[in-house]
């Protein structure tokens, strides 16, 4: 899928957005496939970029993030603030994605 730059239909995107998997690799794959600019998707991409078992996934996610180390750290701080301070304003699944992110980063 990464090699062929497949354009997802709106229906396919909605299916991926509705997916509630907690498997780190699956969360990362969804992030790469959606490749949207939402904070939750950026969290998915960071999760994918830290994948230790799928080098292609990690490489693709890092390329999609395309940010410097300092920009990445600033993004992680923003995501941390969302996770801590806006806990009640985001969905339970978004909270879980952020939880997975900070588990992966520790």
Biopython code that builds the backbone (N, CA, C, O; Angstrom):
import numpy as np
from Bio.PDB.StructureBuilder import StructureBuilder

atoms = [
    (1, "UNK", "N", (0.823, -1.189, 0.000)),
    (1, "UNK", "CA", (0.000, 0.000, 0.000)),
    (1, "UNK", "C", (0.871, 1.258, 0.000)),
    (1, "UNK", "O", (0.538, 2.237, -0.669)),
    (2, "UNK", "N", (1.977, 1.243, 0.738)),
    (2, "UNK", "CA", (2.848, 2.410, 0.780)),
    (2, "UNK", "C", (3.508, 2.666, -0.565)),
    (2, "UNK", "O", (3.745, 3.813, -0.944)),
    (3, "UNK", "N", (3.801, 1.595, -1.278)),
    (3, "UNK", "CA", (4.525, 1.727, -2.530)),
    (3, "UNK", "C", (3.658, 2.270, -3.655)),
    (3, "UNK", "O", (4.181, 2.818, -4.626)),
    (4, "UNK", "N", (2.352, 2.128, -3.542)),
    (4, "UNK", "CA", (1.458, 2.477, -4.640)),
    (4, "UNK", "C", (0.695, 3.779, -4.433)),
    (4, "UNK", "O", (-0.151, 4.107, -5.265)),
    (5, "UNK", "N", (0.940, 4.525, -3.389)),
    (5, "UNK", "CA", (0.267, 5.803, -3.140)),
    (5, "UNK", "C", (-1.223, 5.740, -3.465)),
    (5, "UNK", "O", (-1.720, 6.526, -4.271)),
    (6, "UNK", "N", (-1.919, 4.821, -2.849)),
    (6, "UNK", "CA", (-3.337, 4.606, -3.082)),
    (6, "UNK", "C", (-4.134, 5.748, -2.457)),
    (6, "UNK", "O", (-3.875, 6.143, -1.320)),
    (7, "UNK", "N", (-5.095, 6.273, -3.199)),
    (7, "UNK", "CA", (-5.987, 7.313, -2.700)),
    (7, "UNK", "C", (-7.203, 6.624, -2.083)),
    (7, "UNK", "O", (-7.926, 5.893, -2.760)),
    (8, "UNK", "N", (-7.416, 6.867, -0.787)),
    (8, "UNK", "CA", (-8.539, 6.257, -0.089)),
    (8, "UNK", "C", (-9.824, 7.023, -0.366)),
    (8, "UNK", "O", (-9.825, 8.252, -0.437)),
    (9, "UNK", "N", (-10.910, 6.287, -0.521)),
    (9, "UNK", "CA", (-12.207, 6.931, -0.682)),
    (9, "UNK", "C", (-12.638, 7.507, 0.665)),
    (9, "UNK", "O", (-12.082, 7.149, 1.703)),
    (10, "UNK", "N", (-13.611, 8.384, 0.647)),
    (10, "UNK", "CA", (-14.143, 8.958, 1.888)),
    (10, "UNK", "C", (-14.688, 7.851, 2.785)),
    (10, "UNK", "O", (-14.550, 7.907, 4.007)),
    (11, "UNK", "N", (-15.306, 6.851, 2.172)),
    (11, "UNK", "CA", (-15.839, 5.718, 2.944)),
    (11, "UNK", "C", (-14.712, 4.949, 3.634)),
    (11, "UNK", "O", (-14.819, 4.599, 4.809)),
    (12, "UNK", "N", (-13.635, 4.692, 2.897)),
    (12, "UNK", "CA", (-12.486, 3.997, 3.477)),
    (12, "UNK", "C", (-11.884, 4.805, 4.626)),
    (12, "UNK", "O", (-11.537, 4.247, 5.667)),
    (13, "UNK", "N", (-11.763, 6.111, 4.438)),
    (13, "UNK", "CA", (-11.228, 6.979, 5.489)),
    (13, "UNK", "C", (-12.103, 6.933, 6.740)),
    (13, "UNK", "O", (-11.595, 6.876, 7.860)),
    (14, "UNK", "N", (-13.416, 6.957, 6.543)),
    (14, "UNK", "CA", (-14.335, 6.901, 7.685)),
    (14, "UNK", "C", (-14.221, 5.586, 8.438)),
    (14, "UNK", "O", (-14.301, 5.554, 9.666)),
    (15, "UNK", "N", (-14.032, 4.501, 7.694)),
    (15, "UNK", "CA", (-13.846, 3.196, 8.334)),
    (15, "UNK", "C", (-12.583, 3.206, 9.190)),
    (15, "UNK", "O", (-12.598, 2.733, 10.327)),
    (16, "UNK", "N", (-11.500, 3.741, 8.651)),
    (16, "UNK", "CA", (-10.246, 3.801, 9.409)),
    (16, "UNK", "C", (-10.374, 4.704, 10.627)),
    (16, "UNK", "O", (-9.872, 4.371, 11.701)),
    (17, "UNK", "N", (-11.032, 5.831, 10.474)),
    (17, "UNK", "CA", (-11.217, 6.759, 11.599)),
    (17, "UNK", "C", (-12.069, 6.143, 12.705)),
    (17, "UNK", "O", (-11.903, 6.473, 13.879)),
    (18, "UNK", "N", (-12.976, 5.253, 12.328)),
    (18, "UNK", "CA", (-13.854, 4.608, 13.305)),
    (18, "UNK", "C", (-13.196, 3.404, 13.981)),
    (18, "UNK", "O", (-13.710, 2.894, 14.976)),
    (19, "UNK", "N", (-12.072, 2.954, 13.449)),
    (19, "UNK", "CA", (-11.385, 1.782, 13.986)),
    (19, "UNK", "C", (-10.851, 2.086, 15.382)),
    (19, "UNK", "O", (-10.229, 3.126, 15.602)),
    (20, "UNK", "N", (-11.093, 1.187, 16.312)),
    (20, "UNK", "CA", (-10.690, 1.411, 17.704)),
    (20, "UNK", "C", (-9.607, 0.440, 18.167)),
    (20, "UNK", "O", (-9.513, 0.127, 19.354)),
    (21, "UNK", "N", (-8.802, -0.029, 17.241)),
    (21, "UNK", "CA", (-7.730, -0.950, 17.606)),
    (21, "UNK", "C", (-6.755, -0.284, 18.571)),
    (21, "UNK", "O", (-6.562, 0.931, 18.541)),
    (22, "UNK", "N", (-6.155, -1.086, 19.413)),
    (22, "UNK", "CA", (-5.137, -0.588, 20.329)),
    (22, "UNK", "C", (-3.782, -1.229, 20.046)),
    (22, "UNK", "O", (-2.819, -0.989, 20.774)),
    (23, "UNK", "N", (-3.700, -2.035, 19.005)),
    (23, "UNK", "CA", (-2.443, -2.640, 18.591)),
    (23, "UNK", "C", (-1.559, -1.541, 18.004)),
    (23, "UNK", "O", (-1.968, -0.831, 17.086)),
    (24, "UNK", "N", (-0.361, -1.408, 18.532)),
    (24, "UNK", "CA", (0.521, -0.299, 18.147)),
    (24, "UNK", "C", (0.765, -0.243, 16.648)),
    (24, "UNK", "O", (0.689, 0.830, 16.050)),
    (25, "UNK", "N", (1.053, -1.374, 16.037)),
    (25, "UNK", "CA", (1.338, -1.375, 14.604)),
    (25, "UNK", "C", (0.101, -0.980, 13.798)),
    (25, "UNK", "O", (0.207, -0.229, 12.829)),
    (26, "UNK", "N", (-1.055, -1.475, 14.190)),
    (26, "UNK", "CA", (-2.292, -1.133, 13.484)),
    (26, "UNK", "C", (-2.614, 0.350, 13.623)),
    (26, "UNK", "O", (-3.027, 0.992, 12.657)),
    (27, "UNK", "N", (-2.425, 0.893, 14.820)),
    (27, "UNK", "CA", (-2.641, 2.326, 15.038)),
    (27, "UNK", "C", (-1.727, 3.119, 14.111)),
    (27, "UNK", "O", (-2.153, 4.094, 13.491)),
    (28, "UNK", "N", (-0.471, 2.696, 14.020)),
    (28, "UNK", "CA", (0.483, 3.374, 13.144)),
    (28, "UNK", "C", (0.130, 3.255, 11.677)),
    (28, "UNK", "O", (0.257, 4.222, 10.926)),
    (29, "UNK", "N", (-0.310, 2.080, 11.262)),
    (29, "UNK", "CA", (-0.724, 1.897, 9.866)),
    (29, "UNK", "C", (-1.887, 2.812, 9.518)),
    (29, "UNK", "O", (-1.916, 3.414, 8.445)),
    (30, "UNK", "N", (-2.844, 2.913, 10.429)),
    (30, "UNK", "CA", (-3.986, 3.799, 10.201)),
    (30, "UNK", "C", (-3.503, 5.243, 10.045)),
    (30, "UNK", "O", (-3.982, 5.974, 9.178)),
    (31, "UNK", "N", (-2.563, 5.640, 10.881)),
    (31, "UNK", "CA", (-2.019, 6.994, 10.780)),
    (31, "UNK", "C", (-1.384, 7.254, 9.437)),
    (31, "UNK", "O", (-1.585, 8.317, 8.849)),
    (32, "UNK", "N", (-0.620, 6.301, 8.942)),
    (32, "UNK", "CA", (0.038, 6.459, 7.641)),
    (32, "UNK", "C", (-0.979, 6.477, 6.507)),
    (32, "UNK", "O", (-0.845, 7.258, 5.565)),
    (33, "UNK", "N", (-1.975, 5.637, 6.588)),
    (33, "UNK", "CA", (-2.975, 5.583, 5.523)),
    (33, "UNK", "C", (-3.843, 6.838, 5.491)),
    (33, "UNK", "O", (-4.147, 7.359, 4.418)),
    (34, "UNK", "N", (-4.241, 7.322, 6.671)),
    (34, "UNK", "CA", (-5.069, 8.530, 6.712)),
    (34, "UNK", "C", (-4.261, 9.776, 6.360)),
    (34, "UNK", "O", (-4.704, 10.627, 5.588)),
    (35, "UNK", "N", (-3.078, 9.862, 6.938)),
    (35, "UNK", "CA", (-2.182, 10.983, 6.696)),
    (35, "UNK", "C", (-2.909, 12.322, 6.706)),
    (35, "UNK", "O", (-2.758, 13.129, 5.789)),
    (36, "UNK", "N", (-3.699, 12.548, 7.753)),
    (36, "UNK", "CA", (-4.336, 13.851, 7.888)),
    (36, "UNK", "C", (-3.637, 14.649, 8.982)),
    (36, "UNK", "O", (-2.819, 14.102, 9.722)),
    (37, "UNK", "N", (-3.945, 15.899, 9.086)),
    (37, "UNK", "CA", (-3.228, 16.787, 9.984)),
    (37, "UNK", "C", (-3.788, 16.893, 11.387)),
    (37, "UNK", "O", (-3.394, 17.779, 12.145)),
    (38, "UNK", "N", (-4.706, 15.998, 11.748)),
    (38, "UNK", "CA", (-5.280, 16.077, 13.091)),
    (38, "UNK", "C", (-4.243, 15.668, 14.133)),
    (38, "UNK", "O", (-3.308, 14.922, 13.842)),
    (39, "UNK", "N", (-4.429, 16.169, 15.347)),
    (39, "UNK", "CA", (-3.490, 15.820, 16.409)),
    (39, "UNK", "C", (-3.502, 14.324, 16.695)),
    (39, "UNK", "O", (-2.448, 13.729, 16.920)),
    (40, "UNK", "N", (-4.674, 13.715, 16.690)),
    (40, "UNK", "CA", (-4.727, 12.278, 16.971)),
    (40, "UNK", "C", (-3.988, 11.505, 15.880)),
    (40, "UNK", "O", (-3.369, 10.479, 16.165)),
    (41, "UNK", "N", (-4.043, 11.981, 14.642)),
    (41, "UNK", "CA", (-3.322, 11.271, 13.593)),
    (41, "UNK", "C", (-1.817, 11.508, 13.692)),
    (41, "UNK", "O", (-1.022, 10.621, 13.381)),
    (42, "UNK", "N", (-1.434, 12.696, 14.121)),
    (42, "UNK", "CA", (-0.012, 12.940, 14.352)),
    (42, "UNK", "C", (0.502, 12.019, 15.454)),
    (42, "UNK", "O", (1.635, 11.540, 15.393)),
    (43, "UNK", "N", (-0.337, 11.772, 16.464)),
    (43, "UNK", "CA", (0.040, 10.824, 17.519)),
    (43, "UNK", "C", (0.214, 9.433, 16.919)),
    (43, "UNK", "O", (1.157, 8.719, 17.261)),
    (44, "UNK", "N", (-0.691, 9.049, 16.027)),
    (44, "UNK", "CA", (-0.566, 7.745, 15.356)),
    (44, "UNK", "C", (0.755, 7.651, 14.591)),
    (44, "UNK", "O", (1.428, 6.621, 14.620)),
    (45, "UNK", "N", (1.116, 8.742, 13.906)),
    (45, "UNK", "CA", (2.358, 8.728, 13.126)),
    (45, "UNK", "C", (3.585, 8.620, 14.031)),
    (45, "UNK", "O", (4.550, 7.937, 13.687)),
    (46, "UNK", "N", (3.554, 9.281, 15.168)),
    (46, "UNK", "CA", (4.683, 9.166, 16.095)),
    (46, "UNK", "C", (4.772, 7.735, 16.623)),
    (46, "UNK", "O", (5.867, 7.189, 16.760)),
    (47, "UNK", "N", (3.624, 7.130, 16.919)),
    (47, "UNK", "CA", (3.611, 5.724, 17.347)),
    (47, "UNK", "C", (4.245, 4.860, 16.260)),
    (47, "UNK", "O", (5.086, 4.009, 16.549)),
    (48, "UNK", "N", (3.838, 5.080, 15.014)),
    (48, "UNK", "CA", (4.373, 4.294, 13.896)),
    (48, "UNK", "C", (5.859, 4.527, 13.707)),
    (48, "UNK", "O", (6.600, 3.593, 13.402)),
    (49, "UNK", "N", (6.302, 5.758, 13.885)),
    (49, "UNK", "CA", (7.721, 6.064, 13.664)),
    (49, "UNK", "C", (8.617, 5.399, 14.697)),
    (49, "UNK", "O", (9.827, 5.289, 14.500)),
    (50, "UNK", "N", (8.025, 4.959, 15.788)),
    (50, "UNK", "CA", (8.776, 4.267, 16.835)),
    (50, "UNK", "C", (8.620, 2.756, 16.773)),
    (50, "UNK", "O", (9.043, 2.049, 17.687)),
    (51, "UNK", "N", (8.014, 2.257, 15.697)),
    (51, "UNK", "CA", (7.811, 0.817, 15.557)),
    (51, "UNK", "C", (9.156, 0.123, 15.384)),
    (51, "UNK", "O", (9.937, 0.488, 14.506)),
    (52, "UNK", "N", (9.422, -0.857, 16.202)),
    (52, "UNK", "CA", (10.708, -1.553, 16.180)),
    (52, "UNK", "C", (10.715, -2.787, 15.296)),
    (52, "UNK", "O", (11.777, -3.354, 15.043)),
    (53, "UNK", "N", (9.553, -3.213, 14.821)),
    (53, "UNK", "CA", (9.465, -4.472, 14.087)),
    (53, "UNK", "C", (9.130, -4.298, 12.616)),
    (53, "UNK", "O", (9.292, -5.232, 11.830)),
    (54, "UNK", "N", (8.668, -3.120, 12.235)),
    (54, "UNK", "CA", (8.298, -2.874, 10.852)),
    (54, "UNK", "C", (9.036, -1.619, 10.394)),
    (54, "UNK", "O", (8.546, -0.501, 10.549)),
    (55, "UNK", "N", (10.215, -1.825, 9.830)),
    (55, "UNK", "CA", (11.063, -0.702, 9.423)),
    (55, "UNK", "C", (10.401, 0.164, 8.359)),
    (55, "UNK", "O", (10.546, 1.386, 8.373)),
    (56, "UNK", "N", (9.681, -0.459, 7.444)),
    (56, "UNK", "CA", (9.010, 0.303, 6.386)),
    (56, "UNK", "C", (7.952, 1.229, 6.977)),
    (56, "UNK", "O", (7.826, 2.379, 6.556)),
    (57, "UNK", "N", (7.198, 0.738, 7.942)),
    (57, "UNK", "CA", (6.190, 1.553, 8.621)),
    (57, "UNK", "C", (6.849, 2.720, 9.354)),
    (57, "UNK", "O", (6.397, 3.860, 9.248)),
    (58, "UNK", "N", (7.907, 2.436, 10.089)),
    (58, "UNK", "CA", (8.606, 3.491, 10.835)),
    (58, "UNK", "C", (9.173, 4.548, 9.884)),
    (58, "UNK", "O", (9.075, 5.746, 10.148)),
    (59, "UNK", "N", (9.758, 4.100, 8.788)),
    (59, "UNK", "CA", (10.329, 5.020, 7.805)),
    (59, "UNK", "C", (9.240, 5.891, 7.190)),
    (59, "UNK", "O", (9.397, 7.108, 7.086)),
    (60, "UNK", "N", (8.140, 5.270, 6.785)),
    (60, "UNK", "CA", (7.028, 6.002, 6.153)),
    (60, "UNK", "C", (6.449, 7.034, 7.114)),
    (60, "UNK", "O", (6.201, 8.176, 6.725)),
    (61, "UNK", "N", (6.235, 6.642, 8.359)),
    (61, "UNK", "CA", (5.663, 7.561, 9.347)),
    (61, "UNK", "C", (6.599, 8.738, 9.609)),
    (61, "UNK", "O", (6.151, 9.879, 9.721)),
    (62, "UNK", "N", (7.888, 8.462, 9.704)),
    (62, "UNK", "CA", (8.869, 9.528, 9.917)),
    (62, "UNK", "C", (8.857, 10.500, 8.735)),
    (62, "UNK", "O", (8.929, 11.715, 8.920)),
    (63, "UNK", "N", (8.766, 9.958, 7.536)),
    (63, "UNK", "CA", (8.710, 10.805, 6.336)),
    (63, "UNK", "C", (7.438, 11.647, 6.317)),
    (63, "UNK", "O", (7.480, 12.817, 5.937)),
    (64, "UNK", "N", (6.321, 11.076, 6.718)),
    (64, "UNK", "CA", (5.062, 11.815, 6.734)),
    (64, "UNK", "C", (5.065, 12.905, 7.802)),
    (64, "UNK", "O", (4.494, 13.977, 7.598)),
    (65, "UNK", "N", (5.698, 12.638, 8.926)),
    (65, "UNK", "CA", (5.801, 13.663, 9.969)),
    (65, "UNK", "C", (6.672, 14.822, 9.498)),
    (65, "UNK", "O", (6.372, 15.983, 9.774)),
    (66, "UNK", "N", (7.729, 14.508, 8.802)),
    (66, "UNK", "CA", (8.687, 15.463, 8.235)),
    (66, "UNK", "C", (8.902, 16.694, 9.121)),
    (66, "UNK", "O", (8.576, 17.818, 8.740)),
    (67, "UNK", "N", (9.454, 16.455, 10.300)),
    (67, "UNK", "CA", (9.749, 17.558, 11.201)),
    (67, "UNK", "C", (11.112, 17.341, 11.854)),
    (67, "UNK", "O", (11.624, 16.224, 11.930)),
    (68, "UNK", "N", (11.670, 18.439, 12.313)),
    (68, "UNK", "CA", (12.952, 18.364, 12.999)),
    (68, "UNK", "C", (12.734, 17.778, 14.395)),
    (68, "UNK", "O", (11.602, 17.645, 14.860)),
    (69, "UNK", "N", (13.821, 17.440, 15.037)),
    (69, "UNK", "CA", (13.725, 16.897, 16.399)),
    (69, "UNK", "C", (13.072, 17.905, 17.345)),
    (69, "UNK", "O", (12.263, 17.523, 18.190)),
    (70, "UNK", "N", (13.413, 19.179, 17.212)),
    (70, "UNK", "CA", (12.809, 20.184, 18.100)),
    (70, "UNK", "C", (11.328, 20.382, 17.781)),
    (70, "UNK", "O", (10.531, 20.610, 18.691)),
    (71, "UNK", "N", (10.949, 20.300, 16.510)),
    (71, "UNK", "CA", (9.531, 20.386, 16.145)),
    (71, "UNK", "C", (8.769, 19.170, 16.682)),
    (71, "UNK", "O", (7.631, 19.293, 17.133)),
    (72, "UNK", "N", (9.405, 18.005, 16.629)),
    (72, "UNK", "CA", (8.793, 16.791, 17.155)),
    (72, "UNK", "C", (8.580, 16.910, 18.660)),
    (72, "UNK", "O", (7.519, 16.543, 19.165)),
    (73, "UNK", "N", (9.566, 17.414, 19.371)),
    (73, "UNK", "CA", (9.428, 17.590, 20.819)),
    (73, "UNK", "C", (8.322, 18.582, 21.152)),
    (73, "UNK", "O", (7.566, 18.373, 22.101)),
    (74, "UNK", "N", (8.221, 19.667, 20.374)),
    (74, "UNK", "CA", (7.148, 20.651, 20.586)),
    (74, "UNK", "C", (5.784, 20.011, 20.325)),
    (74, "UNK", "O", (4.829, 20.271, 21.056)),
    (75, "UNK", "N", (5.687, 19.173, 19.285)),
    (75, "UNK", "CA", (4.437, 18.472, 18.979)),
    (75, "UNK", "C", (4.076, 17.525, 20.111)),
    (75, "UNK", "O", (2.914, 17.458, 20.513)),
    (76, "UNK", "N", (5.043, 16.800, 20.625)),
    (76, "UNK", "CA", (4.789, 15.877, 21.738)),
    (76, "UNK", "C", (4.288, 16.642, 22.958)),
    (76, "UNK", "O", (3.413, 16.155, 23.674)),
    (77, "UNK", "N", (4.824, 17.822, 23.203)),
    (77, "UNK", "CA", (4.350, 18.646, 24.328)),
    (77, "UNK", "C", (2.895, 19.062, 24.123)),
    (77, "UNK", "O", (2.104, 19.034, 25.065)),
    (78, "UNK", "N", (2.540, 19.447, 22.898)),
    (78, "UNK", "CA", (1.150, 19.808, 22.591)),
    (78, "UNK", "C", (0.239, 18.610, 22.818)),
    (78, "UNK", "O", (-0.824, 18.740, 23.426)),
    (79, "UNK", "N", (0.653, 17.444, 22.331)),
    (79, "UNK", "CA", (-0.159, 16.235, 22.499)),
    (79, "UNK", "C", (-0.292, 15.868, 23.976)),
    (79, "UNK", "O", (-1.343, 15.397, 24.411)),
    (80, "UNK", "N", (0.762, 16.083, 24.734)),
    (80, "UNK", "CA", (0.718, 15.835, 26.172)),
    (80, "UNK", "C", (-0.294, 16.749, 26.842)),
    (80, "UNK", "O", (-1.066, 16.309, 27.694)),
    (81, "UNK", "N", (-0.292, 18.027, 26.455)),
    (81, "UNK", "CA", (-1.268, 18.971, 27.011)),
    (81, "UNK", "C", (-2.696, 18.552, 26.683)),
    (81, "UNK", "O", (-3.580, 18.629, 27.536)),
    (82, "UNK", "N", (-2.920, 18.110, 25.455)),
    (82, "UNK", "CA", (-4.256, 17.646, 25.067)),
    (82, "UNK", "C", (-4.654, 16.458, 25.927)),
    (82, "UNK", "O", (-5.768, 16.403, 26.446)),
    (83, "UNK", "N", (-3.747, 15.516, 26.073)),
    (83, "UNK", "CA", (-4.017, 14.291, 26.827)),
    (83, "UNK", "C", (-4.329, 14.597, 28.293)),
    (83, "UNK", "O", (-5.221, 13.984, 28.880)),
    (84, "UNK", "N", (-3.609, 15.527, 28.872)),
    (84, "UNK", "CA", (-3.775, 15.827, 30.295)),
    (84, "UNK", "C", (-4.890, 16.836, 30.546)),
    (84, "UNK", "O", (-5.721, 16.636, 31.432)),
    (85, "UNK", "N", (-4.913, 17.918, 29.771)),
    (85, "UNK", "CA", (-5.803, 19.032, 30.084)),
    (85, "UNK", "C", (-7.156, 18.972, 29.390)),
    (85, "UNK", "O", (-8.109, 19.604, 29.846)),
    (86, "UNK", "N", (-7.255, 18.229, 28.302)),
    (86, "UNK", "CA", (-8.516, 18.173, 27.561)),
    (86, "UNK", "C", (-9.101, 16.772, 27.582)),
    (86, "UNK", "O", (-9.861, 16.387, 26.693)),
    (87, "UNK", "N", (-8.739, 16.023, 28.598)),
    (87, "UNK", "CA", (-9.150, 14.628, 28.743)),
    (87, "UNK", "C", (-10.655, 14.447, 28.540)),
    (87, "UNK", "O", (-11.080, 13.503, 27.874)),
    (88, "UNK", "N", (-11.451, 15.333, 29.100)),
    (88, "UNK", "CA", (-12.904, 15.188, 29.040)),
    (88, "UNK", "C", (-13.497, 15.712, 27.734)),
    (88, "UNK", "O", (-14.675, 15.484, 27.459)),
    (89, "UNK", "N", (-12.706, 16.405, 26.932)),
    (89, "UNK", "CA", (-13.223, 17.010, 25.706)),
    (89, "UNK", "C", (-12.980, 16.153, 24.465)),
    (89, "UNK", "O", (-13.514, 16.448, 23.396)),
    (90, "UNK", "N", (-12.195, 15.117, 24.593)),
    (90, "UNK", "CA", (-11.918, 14.268, 23.432)),
    (90, "UNK", "C", (-12.480, 12.867, 23.679)),
    (90, "UNK", "O", (-12.800, 12.501, 24.810)),
    (91, "UNK", "N", (-12.590, 12.110, 22.618)),
    (91, "UNK", "CA", (-13.207, 10.785, 22.728)),
    (91, "UNK", "C", (-12.336, 9.828, 23.548)),
    (91, "UNK", "O", (-11.133, 10.027, 23.712)),
    (92, "UNK", "N", (-12.982, 8.803, 24.043)),
    (92, "UNK", "CA", (-12.268, 7.781, 24.816)),
    (92, "UNK", "C", (-11.178, 7.140, 23.967)),
    (92, "UNK", "O", (-10.097, 6.833, 24.469)),
    (93, "UNK", "N", (-11.458, 6.936, 22.680)),
    (93, "UNK", "CA", (-10.446, 6.324, 21.825)),
    (93, "UNK", "C", (-9.269, 7.266, 21.581)),
    (93, "UNK", "O", (-8.120, 6.824, 21.571)),
    (94, "UNK", "N", (-9.535, 8.541, 21.385)),
    (94, "UNK", "CA", (-8.429, 9.489, 21.232)),
    (94, "UNK", "C", (-7.561, 9.486, 22.482)),
    (94, "UNK", "O", (-6.333, 9.517, 22.390)),
    (95, "UNK", "N", (-8.192, 9.450, 23.643)),
    (95, "UNK", "CA", (-7.434, 9.359, 24.887)),
    (95, "UNK", "C", (-6.566, 8.109, 24.893)),
    (95, "UNK", "O", (-5.422, 8.149, 25.345)),
    (96, "UNK", "N", (-7.101, 7.003, 24.394)),
    (96, "UNK", "CA", (-6.341, 5.750, 24.365)),
    (96, "UNK", "C", (-5.156, 5.856, 23.413)),
    (96, "UNK", "O", (-4.071, 5.360, 23.718)),
    (97, "UNK", "N", (-5.355, 6.505, 22.250)),
    (97, "UNK", "CA", (-4.242, 6.690, 21.304)),
    (97, "UNK", "C", (-3.138, 7.499, 21.975)),
    (97, "UNK", "O", (-1.960, 7.160, 21.859)),
    (98, "UNK", "N", (-3.515, 8.569, 22.677)),
    (98, "UNK", "CA", (-2.501, 9.365, 23.375)),
    (98, "UNK", "C", (-1.825, 8.531, 24.466)),
    (98, "UNK", "O", (-0.618, 8.650, 24.679)),
    (99, "UNK", "N", (-2.587, 7.700, 25.149)),
    (99, "UNK", "CA", (-2.008, 6.813, 26.148)),
    (99, "UNK", "C", (-0.992, 5.852, 25.537)),
    (99, "UNK", "O", (0.076, 5.616, 26.102)),
    (100, "UNK", "N", (-1.340, 5.304, 24.375)),
    (100, "UNK", "CA", (-0.416, 4.403, 23.658)),
    (100, "UNK", "C", (0.836, 5.183, 23.278)),
    (100, "UNK", "O", (1.952, 4.687, 23.432)),
    (101, "UNK", "N", (0.650, 6.406, 22.781)),
    (101, "UNK", "CA", (1.791, 7.231, 22.388)),
    (101, "UNK", "C", (2.774, 7.404, 23.547)),
    (101, "UNK", "O", (3.977, 7.193, 23.390)),
    (102, "UNK", "N", (2.254, 7.784, 24.695)),
    (102, "UNK", "CA", (3.169, 8.055, 25.813)),
    (102, "UNK", "C", (3.735, 6.773, 26.405)),
    (102, "UNK", "O", (4.802, 6.786, 27.018)),
    (103, "UNK", "N", (3.030, 5.680, 26.225)),
    (103, "UNK", "CA", (3.597, 4.371, 26.602)),
    (103, "UNK", "C", (4.777, 4.035, 25.687)),
    (103, "UNK", "O", (5.821, 3.575, 26.151)),
    (104, "UNK", "N", (4.602, 4.266, 24.400)),
    (104, "UNK", "CA", (5.666, 3.980, 23.414)),
    (104, "UNK", "C", (6.873, 4.875, 23.646)),
    (104, "UNK", "O", (8.012, 4.428, 23.504)),
    (105, "UNK", "N", (6.640, 6.126, 24.000)),
    (105, "UNK", "CA", (7.734, 7.066, 24.170)),
    (105, "UNK", "C", (8.514, 6.843, 25.470)),
    (105, "UNK", "O", (9.637, 7.330, 25.607)),
    (106, "UNK", "N", (7.937, 6.124, 26.408)),
    (106, "UNK", "CA", (8.640, 5.870, 27.683)),
    (106, "UNK", "C", (9.547, 4.686, 27.619)),
    (106, "UNK", "O", (10.199, 4.354, 28.608)),
]
sb = StructureBuilder()
sb.init_structure("model")
sb.init_model(0)
sb.init_chain("A")
sb.init_seg("    ")
for serial, (resi, resn, name, xyz) in enumerate(atoms, 1):
    if name == "N":
        sb.init_residue(resn, " ", resi, " ")
    sb.init_atom(name, np.array(xyz, "f"), 0.0, 1.0, " ", f" {name:<3s}", serial, name[0])
structure = sb.get_structure()
